[in-house]
Amino acid sequence: MKLLHMADLHLGKTVNGMNFIEDQRHVLAQVLGLMEKEPVDGLLLAGDIYDRSIPPAEAVTLLDWFLTGTAELMVPVFLAAGNHDSGERLEFGQKLFGQQNIYVEGTLREEFPAIRLEDEYGPVCLHLLPYFKPAEARALFPEDEIRTHEDAMRSVLARHPVDRTERNVLVTHQFVTGTEPVTQSDSELLLSVGGTEQISYTVFEDYDYTALGHIHGPQKAGRETVRYSGSLLKYSFSEEFHKKSVTLVELKEKGSIIVTVYPLKPRHDMRRIKGKLEDLLDPQVVEAADCEDYISAVLTDEEELADPMEKLRASYPNIMELNLEKRQRSGGDEVYADVREKTPLELGESFLELTCGEAEEKRMEFLKKLLEEGGLNI
Amino acid sequence: MKLLHMADLHLGKTVNGMNFIEDQRHVLAQVLGLMEKEPVDGLLLAGDIYDRSIPPAEAVTLLDWFLTGTAELMVPVFLAAGNHDSGERLEFGQKLFGQQNIYVEGTLREEFPAIRLEDEYGPVCLHLLPYFKPAEARALFPEDEIRTHEDAMRSVLARHPVDRTERNVLVTHQFVTGTEPVTQSDSELLLSVGGTEQISYTVFEDYDYTALGHIHGPQKAGRETVRYSGSLLKYSFSEEFHKKSVTLVELKEKGSIIVTVYPLKPRHDMRRIKGKLEDLLDPQVVEAADCEDYISAVLTDEEELADPMEKLRASYPNIMELNLEKRQRSGGDEVYADVREKTPLELGESFLELTCGEAEEKRMEFLKKLLEEGGLNI
């Protein structure tokens, strides 16, 4: 049995103010093309389908288009909501979709569904467990002592019947860690305090394959068969070197699993460039890669530059951000080196130099007046 | 062929700050019960399914429950969006639902769908035309001169093929008027300027029955077979005397249509009461109707009353609003009669008397100070 595993689509996400809907459609079309060429028995969607609980209308239209496409290919869909999704909203049409083999589980319930498929080796059971917080598990099972996400997951899984003689696949969305630290990126926005969000991969030992969502880099968590498929696209420059992909899971007889990774080609790649403005604008440098990529540029020039953003945009039309390394670094050094010895007025002067290039007299006078009114020893 | 016609569900609406979701579920359950007892061949939903473009999650869950119920009863659904709906959002699952005989049309397209059903008299064609504004029609048909809603409707319908030898039903949501003025109510919030929103019922002559939504009182528009089914519930006190209902349309051979109206019983009725506080609290008065009704009370007492709202709530637990007739009227007279002769301070005094019952000395002093600071001649 072949199952395609995806997660963290984040449909409707904007990155640096840029609308990514066409980028998302571009990659989803590849996934449909892949399933058309290489038929699979199911598509696993492990949460964060949308980027926020109330997605923009165009994201709703895009998901509709994608699911209509999978239905036309006769591929059943097994979807569990993520922390970015509104479970109740995702569940709209749950029973009606279920009749067309689109299984959607949005919210934690005392019993979560398991759908049985069959192949020549016997049954495969697909378990759909949406993202949940410890408080939700506590509300369902008040008799258990649940503090961490792992406590909550153990309580929920302990009550869920699994026939270990058969093959079992779990689709879920949590922060699951192996023995080594998970590679994170900026776009996951993890608000983990003191590690209570982390769940050890060992809780999933009843399952032959655990299809995870949450972490944007494709990777295993602890063992090869507990995996993050990674996000649909790079959603931050910290993901520059990620290879985005979908994961194909082939289940043969119990105990035999083959995992293959299919790369996805984005409409525009995301990359960082760094150097002097003149070098970055050199046609040879520009042409060395796709200049339509989403670009984060760091300029190392020492001197003042006139309109560097506009100049870069002429060569890199999709540039997203620009940072000036020199000024920040040296400014930073100056400010932080002797911050304790400086007076408030001197600190203000450094700040103005750092942000405006110079501390104009008019601004210094205004600052002085402000500090005096505030009763500070200038 | 029997078709049940409903409109203006406004799921998720709050009335005077009160959540109506349980009231809406209560009435929708009656509709499901009705269709179970008296099977119909289709349910027409003529727009304003939700109260706003982004409905609360509980409204999404409620619509899901209702549509799942109609699907279990094997009743096809023909839904056209209203001006309160977000067409794009409503269209989620459009093609997938269509395979289960739930037809949803959210946005104006050059060609709008017509679904053919059959009975012993031959085919019946159901045309789904969602709410649209003149600008949307202009964008599709720039060659037409479209100024009013009626111009727009004529342009759209003129291009839509209708076989007049067959029976045709149109489901749409607009402000359609007959020869007599339509009975409106506060909750429709019509922003009609100069009548450009009004569409004459005569534009629908190709259709044997036109199922309308928009106006909350069940009524015909021009002829018996161009009808508003009315809203699911009373959504404002101006609808006090409406009889909310669903409309059953029975189509026999071409030209023969029977319209029957089935009343709906709300969880709580909505009504106005008026009189002196003492009379309204008289147990005989309270028990004369259902005291759990949603109440708008007008008190006619001349003298000051201590906590009238609390006293009324003890007898009428679901009271929604309270107005004092006497004080408002006489207060209004006093203020407006000689407004030109009064000084700003005297006007302030009248205002305080009107709103607080008296002009306290502390407040008058504060007002005086304010007016002096503002340089007004007090």
Interface residues (C-beta under 8 A of the other chain):
Chain A: I54 A57 E58 V60 T61 L63 D64 L67 T68 A71 S86 E88 R89 E91 F92 G93 Q94 K95 L96 F97 Q99 Q100 I102
Chain B: I54 A57 E58 V60 T61 L63 D64 L67 T68 A71 S86 E88 R89 E91 F92 G93 Q94 K95 L96 F97 Q99 Q100 I102
